[in-house]
Amino acid sequence: MAKSPSLFTATFRRDLLLAFRHKGEMINPLVFFLIAISMIPLGLGPDKDLLMRIAPGILWVMALLATLLSLDNLFRSDFDDGTLEQLLISPHPLYLSMLAKVLAYWIATGLPLMLMSPLLGVMLSLPSGAFIALCSSLLLGTAAMSLIGAVGAALTVGLRKGGLLISLIVMPLYVPILIFGASAVAEAALGNPFNMQLAVLGAILVMALVLAPLATAGALRVSVNG
Amino acid sequence: MNWQWFHRLGSPRWFYEKTDAWVPWLLILAWGLLLTGTVWGLGFAPMDAKQKDSYRILYVHAPVAFISMACYYLMAIAGAIGLIWKMKLPYMVMKSAAPIGFAFTVIVLATGSIWGRPTWGTWWEWDGRMTSYLVLSFLYLGVIALQNAFQSRDTADKASAILALVGTVNIPIIYKSVDWWYTLHQPATLKLTGESTIHVSMLYPLFTMIVGFYVFFTLVLILFTRTEILRRESRTQWVKDLATGTVRKDEVAS
């Protein structure tokens, strides 16, 4: 008899499949990222020195905003059709299903963001030494942001007009990630080592891995029962 | 062991009736301490060597800053108690603490800005403490916004409690991260944290103001909670009696 997949694998595969079926939804944050970055030289002027100086921060801020954009979709469709309730009353630990959903979500949104970032770095004249820092900090940072953002998404999934509320809730929680991420890229642009910032980002990611799914599970129980 | 006294603490009605007697005393105490502290600090404490008289805004700025941070933890702990023991009163306290804490953060930011103008020459600086404090005010705003977003009060309470608790984890992280960020970019120019070297004659009015503001905060929190109790328990008999002024003969004194 074939071994049936665990809940983690099943949820992960399902969410990934669903995400790839709606490629339009996946593209949205990437297009936002691209257009928003393009606005910067349009608004501030094309002076290369200026762009080089602000590129690390701007890239990170825009990546953060792009992550915020798609956060509502994490639980929305499952909430609407009742799948979320089924997950909640299943005998399997909610922690694992939350982890699976967030992992699938990150692969569909955060990872493409990270992969697209070098292109946008070129657009903003980011110095060549900073690209590795950009990608590695975004890799760790978008993962942590997906985990922490899931808490906000879970808190507001029961609201019909969640709208900007999720951004208001989640943005203060993103502040440390933004600070260290942008700092890593800025230091790398100057030619300095950026190990410390990556280490802290990794620490934040690990802490989020442990704690965020618990908070998300609790928040989902509150939202679905409310 | 008889736990009745503990469970009684969770009764909104008990809280309301007990605080009936406390409020006038707290009012007198708060007025007295704040008046004493203000006059002492503004009029009688010595002038600062460098800042002359403009340092006196410290007597409002510092106490309110301490309390705003304590208020956040109070709010989070109240939320945790409500979540764990499923009691009504902690949620009411949490809901009352949020706007008070936010108002205090606004006061601190405003007084700090006013203080910074003559001393630092600028209304605002993005240094570690100020930035992390600004994020604290955003955390308060998030809790207030979440409170008002739900139709069901029960869901609103639980959701805000969860958010307040998540923010608690984040506050030390924000503070540390902004400190490191700031020192990465430029060295600290001015550290106004030389409180340990403050002279005794300036310290005493400061203590008075700190205690006075704590009493004031307690008073305001109790008043807000009392209003919240009346609002939420408006369908019970005792609130209706209170509103119509009826006194019942078969009252059980609690």
HADDOCK unambig.tbl for C-alpha pairs under 7 A between the chains (distance, minus, plus):
assign (segid A and resid 155 and name CA) (segid B and resid 159 and name CA) 6.09 0.50 0.50
assign (segid A and resid 159 and name CA) (segid B and resid 150 and name CA) 6.86 0.50 0.50
assign (segid A and resid 168 and name CA) (segid B and resid 142 and name CA) 5.75 0.50 0.50
assign (segid A and resid 169 and name CA) (segid B and resid 142 and name CA) 4.81 0.50 0.50
assign (segid A and resid 172 and name CA) (segid B and resid 135 and name CA) 5.83 0.50 0.50
assign (segid A and resid 172 and name CA) (segid B and resid 138 and name CA) 6.38 0.50 0.50
assign (segid A and resid 172 and name CA) (segid B and resid 139 and name CA) 6.21 0.50 0.50
assign (segid A and resid 173 and name CA) (segid B and resid 170 and name CA) 6.38 0.50 0.50
assign (segid A and resid 175 and name CA) (segid B and resid 174 and name CA) 6.77 0.50 0.50
assign (segid A and resid 176 and name CA) (segid B and resid 173 and name CA) 6.75 0.50 0.50
assign (segid A and resid 176 and name CA) (segid B and resid 174 and name CA) 5.49 0.50 0.50
assign (segid A and resid 176 and name CA) (segid B and resid 177 and name CA) 5.67 0.50 0.50
assign (segid A and resid 179 and name CA) (segid B and resid 177 and name CA) 6.99 0.50 0.50
assign (segid A and resid 179 and name CA) (segid B and resid 181 and name CA) 6.55 0.50 0.50
assign (segid A and resid 219 and name CA) (segid B and resid 159 and name CA) 6.39 0.50 0.50
assign (segid A and resid 219 and name CA) (segid B and resid 162 and name CA) 6.84 0.50 0.50
assign (segid A and resid 222 and name CA) (segid B and resid 155 and name CA) 6.01 0.50 0.50
assign (segid A and resid 222 and name CA) (segid B and resid 158 and name CA) 6.55 0.50 0.50
assign (segid A and resid 222 and name CA) (segid B and resid 159 and name CA) 6.55 0.50 0.50
assign (segid A and resid 223 and name CA) (segid B and resid 155 and name CA) 6.70 0.50 0.50
assign (segid A and resid 226 and name CA) (segid B and resid 152 and name CA) 6.49 0.50 0.50
assign (segid A and resid 226 and name CA) (segid B and resid 155 and name CA) 5.03 0.50 0.50
